[in-house]
Amino acid sequence: MFSTIRRRHFTLGLAIFLMLGGVAYLGKGLHDAWQARDRDLQDRAREYAEFERQVYPDIRLPQADYTMPKAHTVYPPYALPMFAVFFCTGNFETARVLLQILSLAALLAMMHQGTRILSEQGWQAGFLGAALAVAFYGNYTALAWGNFSIIVMGLIVLQTHMLQRDKQALAGICWAFAMIKPHIALSFALLFILRRQWTGLGLGLGLLAVLSMGAFWWTGVSATDFGEAGPTGGKLLFVKDNNYSAGFWISALGINPRTATFISLILLACVAMLLILFDLRKRLNLSDASGVLSMLGFVLFYHRYYDNMMLFPLILAMVSRTFRNGWRIQDLGITGVLALTLYLHPSLFDGDDTLAALTFFAPIAAAFLLLRNCFWGEGR
């Protein structure tokens, strides 16, 4: 389709365009946060203030001393002790600065991974790999609203890196802290199963259990109270049925969020069983596997547009596949559509059912190509 020289020029031009657009997103996000628009971080600060007073931030639990203006936290119990990383100083501006520093550090980790994976196709491709992480529109909303999604994806990148180096303990710790947003991180637990690295998975789950029990002990709330009140319970991964992407299928089927959560967890468990029953380590490399698992998290669980960072492994794997396969039309087409849904303003896809469907089906089509590549080869 293109000569080698034209491909390199096109790759460099695309990389520069994406990088400039991404830097603009980041700059606007950092600016808007300091205009007190980071309401997500403000909510977390109020929740941690209650938790610090030994009050679980949920009005449905049997606690008399409750002062939060917010109805309840949507975060799981183990996340409350994690909030201390940001809010233990008691100064909100310090928490804002720390979140921004950690978000940018996580973005650097993602840029490094993109560069490392694509640089074998030339330095222009390596530059494009870095730009793929920067250009997400979700970077703007995550920074402007004070959300943890960039940090979580950075931890997933570190988890993948540690799994490649067979450092199971560090991989388990990275995954556990990424679980502060379970709808992003949960599907990546299957990487431990794929690699047969049970120690890392066990350590991660154990750390989450300890933090949860610590939160219950500190607030005097029992696990039974928590389960019966259901502060996040069945809505841990589906808060409402009109959420971005996942709401597409639960609205179409007419089922409620609790049922959707149950179905999604069952489907994810089925994928885990397939990985256990069939040794796919030689067929499914870690990069492609991360891409496929990111699609599962994207399609199955509740999230907002700023959580689209979870699809970074998928877009990276698809761009790598496009280079390896000689820029075939089907690879270019699906990768291009996927990129548009991730990098453009989400309002462009609102109000049109066909365009909205692209945001749901493009990741599925991309993951299908990766799986076909693993099982039947690149040339088919």
C-alpha positions in Angstrom: 0.0 0.0 0.0 2.8 2.4 0.9 6.5 2.3 0.0 8.9 1.9 3.0 9.9 5.6 2.8 6.3 6.8 2.7 5.4 4.5 5.6 8.2 6.1 7.7 7.2 9.6 6.8 3.5 8.8 7.5 4.4 7.2 10.8 6.5 10.2 11.9 3.8 12.7 10.9 1.1 10.7 12.7 3.3 10.4 15.8 3.9 14.2 15.9 0.2 14.9 15.4 -0.8 12.6 18.2 1.9 13.8 20.5 0.9 17.5 20.0 -2.8 16.7 20.5 -2.0 14.6 23.6 0.2 17.3 25.1 -2.7 19.8 24.6 -5.1 17.4 26.4 -2.6 17.0 29.3 -2.1 20.8 29.6 -5.8 21.5 29.6 -6.4 18.7 32.1 -3.8 20.0 34.5 -5.1 23.6 34.2 -8.7 22.6 34.7 -7.9 20.6 37.9 -6.5 23.8 39.5 -9.7 25.5 38.7 -11.3 23.2 41.3 -12.9 21.0 38.7 -11.3 17.8 40.1 -14.6 16.7 41.7 -13.6 13.0 41.8 -10.6 13.8 43.9 -12.7 16.1 46.1 -15.2 13.2 46.7 -12.4 10.9 47.6 -11.0 13.4 50.0 -14.4 13.6 51.8 -14.7 9.8 51.9 -11.2 9.5 53.4 -12.0 12.2 56.0 -14.9 10.0 57.2 -12.7 6.9 57.1 -10.0 8.7 59.1 -12.6 9.4 61.7 -13.3 5.7 61.8 -16.6 6.0 60.0 -17.2 3.9 56.9 -18.4 6.4 54.2 -21.8 4.8 53.6 -25.1 6.0 55.1 -26.7 2.6 54.8 -24.3 1.0 57.2 -25.2 0.8 61.0 -23.2 3.9 62.0 -24.7 6.9 63.9 -21.9 9.4 63.4 -22.1 10.2 59.6 -21.5 13.6 58.2 -20.6 13.1 54.5 -22.7 15.0 52.0 -22.3 12.2 49.5 -24.7 9.3 49.7 -22.0 6.6 49.6 -18.6 5.7 48.2 -18.5 3.6 45.0 -15.1 2.3 45.9 -14.5 -1.1 47.4 -13.4 -1.4 51.1 -9.7 -2.1 50.4 -9.5 1.2 48.5 -10.2 3.3 51.6 -6.8 2.6 53.2 -5.2 3.2 49.8 -6.6 6.7 49.8 -4.1 7.5 52.6 -1.3 7.7 50.0 -3.0 10.9 48.8 -4.8 12.4 51.8 -2.8 11.5 54.9 -1.3 15.0 55.0 -4.7 16.6 55.4 -3.9 19.1 52.6 -6.0 18.8 49.5 -3.6 20.8 47.3 -0.8 18.3 48.2 -3.1 15.4 47.2 -3.8 17.1 43.9 -0.1 17.6 43.2 0.7 14.0 44.1 -2.1 12.6 41.9 -0.8 14.7 39.0 2.8 13.7 39.5 1.9 10.0 39.8 -0.4 10.3 36.7 2.4 11.8 34.6 4.9 9.1 35.9 2.4 6.4 35.0 2.1 8.0 31.5 5.9 7.9 31.2 5.8 4.2 32.0 3.2 3.6 29.3 5.2 5.7 26.8 8.3 3.6 27.6 6.4 0.4 26.9 5.0 1.7 23.6 8.4 2.8 22.5 10.0 -0.5 23.5 7.4 -2.6 21.7 7.3 -0.6 18.4 11.0 0.6 18.2 11.9 -2.7 16.4 10.0 -1.2 13.4 12.2 1.9 13.4 12.6 5.0 15.5 9.6 6.6 13.9 7.5 3.7 15.1 9.0 3.9 18.5 8.0 7.6 18.7 4.5 6.6 17.6 4.4 4.0 20.5 5.0 6.8 23.0 2.4 9.1 21.3 -0.2 6.3 21.6 -0.2 6.7 25.3 -0.3 10.5 25.4 -3.1 11.0 22.8 -6.0 9.5 24.8 -8.7 12.1 25.3 -9.3 10.3 28.6 -6.0 11.8 29.8 -7.7 15.2 29.9 -10.8 14.1 31.8 -8.7 11.9 34.3 -6.5 14.9 35.2 -9.2 17.5 35.1 -11.5 15.5 37.3 -8.8 14.1 39.6 -9.4 10.4 38.7 -7.0 7.5 39.2 -7.3 5.9 35.8 -3.9 6.9 34.4 -2.2 5.7 37.6 -4.0 2.4 37.4 -3.0 1.8 33.8 0.6 2.6 34.7 0.5 0.0 37.5 -0.9 -2.5 35.0 2.0 -1.8 32.7 4.4 -2.3 35.6 2.6 -5.6 36.4 3.1 -6.8 32.8 6.8 -5.8 33.0 7.3 -7.6 36.3 5.6 -10.8 34.9 7.9 -10.7 31.9 10.9 -10.7 34.3 9.3 -13.4 36.5 9.1 -11.0 39.5 5.8 -12.4 40.8 5.7 -10.6 44.1 6.2 -7.2 42.6 3.7 -8.0 39.9 1.1 -9.0 42.5 1.6 -5.8 44.5 1.2 -3.7 41.3 -2.0 -5.5 40.4 -3.4 -5.2 43.9 -2.9 -1.4 44.0 -4.3 -1.1 40.4 -7.5 -2.8 41.8 -8.4 0.5 43.4 -10.4 0.7 40.1 -11.5 -3.0 39.7 -13.4 -2.4 36.5 -10.0 -1.7 34.9 -7.7 -4.0 36.7 -9.8 -7.1 37.4 -9.4 -8.7 33.9 -5.6 -8.3 34.1 -5.6 -10.8 36.9 -5.9 -13.4 34.2 -2.3 -12.6 33.1 -1.1 -14.5 36.3 -3.2 -17.5 35.2 -1.9 -17.3 31.6 1.7 -17.3 32.9 1.0 -19.9 35.6 2.4 -17.4 38.2 0.2 -18.3 41.1 2.4 -16.7 43.8 1.8 -13.2 42.3 -1.9 -13.7 42.1 -2.1 -15.1 45.6 -0.1 -12.2 47.0 -2.2 -9.7 45.3 -5.5 -11.2 46.5 -4.0 -11.6 50.0 -3.1 -7.9 50.1 -6.6 -6.9 49.0 -8.1 -9.1 51.7 -5.8 -7.6 54.4 -6.7 -4.1 53.4 -10.4 -4.9 53.4 -10.3 -6.5 56.8 -8.3 -3.5 58.0 -11.0 -1.1 56.7 -13.7 -3.1 58.5 -11.8 -3.3 61.7 -10.9 0.4 61.7 -14.5 1.5 61.2 -16.2 -1.2 63.3 -18.2 -2.5 60.3 -18.4 -6.2 59.8 -18.2 -7.9 56.4 -21.7 -9.1 57.1 -23.0 -5.6 57.5 -21.2 -4.6 54.4 -22.7 -7.4 52.4 -26.2 -6.9 53.6 -26.2 -3.1 53.2 -24.6 -3.5 49.7 -22.9 -0.1 49.6 -21.1 -1.2 46.5 -22.0 -4.9 46.6 -23.7 -5.9 43.4 -22.9 -2.5 41.9 -19.2 -2.6 42.4 -18.6 -3.0 38.7 -22.0 -1.6 37.5 -23.2 1.5 39.2 -25.8 2.3 36.6 -27.0 0.9 33.4 -26.3 3.9 31.1 -22.5 3.8 31.6 -20.1 4.2 28.7 -19.7 1.1 26.5 -20.9 -1.7 28.9 -24.3 0.0 29.1 -24.6 -0.7 25.4 -25.3 -4.4 25.9 -27.1 -4.3 29.3 -29.5 -1.7 28.0 -30.1 -3.7 24.8 -30.9 -6.9 26.9 -33.0 -5.0 29.4 -31.2 -6.4 32.5 -30.4 -4.6 35.7 -26.9 -3.7 36.9 -26.6 -6.5 39.5 -27.5 -9.1 37.0 -25.0 -7.6 34.5 -22.3 -7.8 37.1 -23.0 -11.4 37.8 -23.0 -12.3 34.1 -19.7 -10.4 33.5 -18.0 -12.1 36.4 -19.2 -15.5 35.2 -17.9 -14.8 31.7 -14.5 -13.7 33.1 -14.4 -16.8 35.2 -15.0 -18.9 32.1 -12.1 -17.2 30.3 -9.9 -18.0 33.3 -11.0 -21.7 33.2 -10.0 -21.8 29.5 -6.6 -20.4 30.4 -6.2 -23.0 33.1 -7.4 -26.0 30.9 -5.3 -25.0 27.8 -1.7 -24.1 28.0 -1.7 -21.0 25.8 1.6 -19.4 26.9 3.3 -20.2 23.6 0.4 -19.2 21.4 -0.7 -16.0 23.2 2.2 -13.6 24.0 1.9 -11.3 26.9 1.4 -8.2 24.8 -1.4 -9.6 22.7 -2.9 -11.2 25.8 -3.0 -7.8 27.6 -4.7 -6.4 24.6 -7.4 -9.0 24.6 -7.9 -8.8 28.4 -8.2 -5.0 28.2 -11.1 -5.5 25.7 -12.8 -7.9 28.2 -12.6 -5.3 30.9 -13.8 -2.6 28.6 -16.9 -4.5 27.3 -17.9 -6.3 30.5 -17.7 -3.7 33.2 -18.9 -0.3 34.2 -16.5 2.6 33.4 -16.5 6.2 32.2 -14.7 7.7 29.2 -11.7 8.6 31.3 -11.2 4.9 32.0 -10.6 4.2 28.3 -6.9 4.2 29.2 -7.5 0.5 29.9 -7.4 -0.1 26.1 -3.8 1.1 25.8 -2.5 -2.5 25.5 -5.1 -3.2 22.8 -4.2 -0.2 20.6 -0.5 -0.8 21.1 -0.9 -4.5 20.1 -2.9 -3.6 17.0 -0.4 -1.0 15.8 2.4 -3.5 16.3 0.4 -6.1 14.4 -0.2 -3.5 11.6 3.5 -3.0 11.2 4.3 -6.7 11.3 1.7 -7.6 8.7 2.8 -5.0 6.1 0.0 -2.5 6.7 -2.9 -4.7 5.4 -6.2 -2.9 4.9 -8.1 -4.9 7.6 -5.5 -4.1 10.2 -5.3 -0.4 9.2 -9.1 -0.1 9.1 -9.8 -1.6 12.5 -6.9 0.1 14.2 -7.9 3.4 12.7 -11.5 3.1 13.9 -10.3 2.0 17.4 -8.0 5.0 17.5 -10.7 7.4 16.6 -13.0 6.2 19.4 -10.1 6.6 21.9 -8.5 9.9 20.8 -11.5 12.1 19.7 -13.9 14.0 21.9 -16.6 11.6 23.1 -19.4 14.0 22.1 -18.7 13.2 18.5 -20.1 9.7 19.1 -23.2 10.8 21.1 -26.6 11.0 19.5 -25.9 8.5 16.7 -26.5 4.8 17.4 -24.1 3.7 14.6 -21.2 5.8 15.8 -21.9 4.8 19.4 -21.8 1.2 18.4 -18.3 1.7 17.0 -17.0 2.4 20.5 -18.4 -1.0 21.6 -17.5 -3.2 18.6 -14.2 -1.7 17.5 -12.3 -3.2 20.5 -14.0 -6.5 20.0 -13.0 -6.7 16.4 -9.4 -5.7 17.3 -9.2 -8.4 20.0 -10.6 -11.0 17.5 -7.8 -10.1 15.0 -5.2 -10.6 17.8 -6.7 -14.0 18.7 -6.8 -15.1 15.1 -3.2 -14.1 14.7 -2.2 -16.2 17.7 -4.1 -19.3 16.7 -4.0 -19.3 12.9 -1.0 -17.1 12.0 -0.6 -13.6 10.6 -0.9 -14.6 7.0 -4.6 -15.7 7.1 
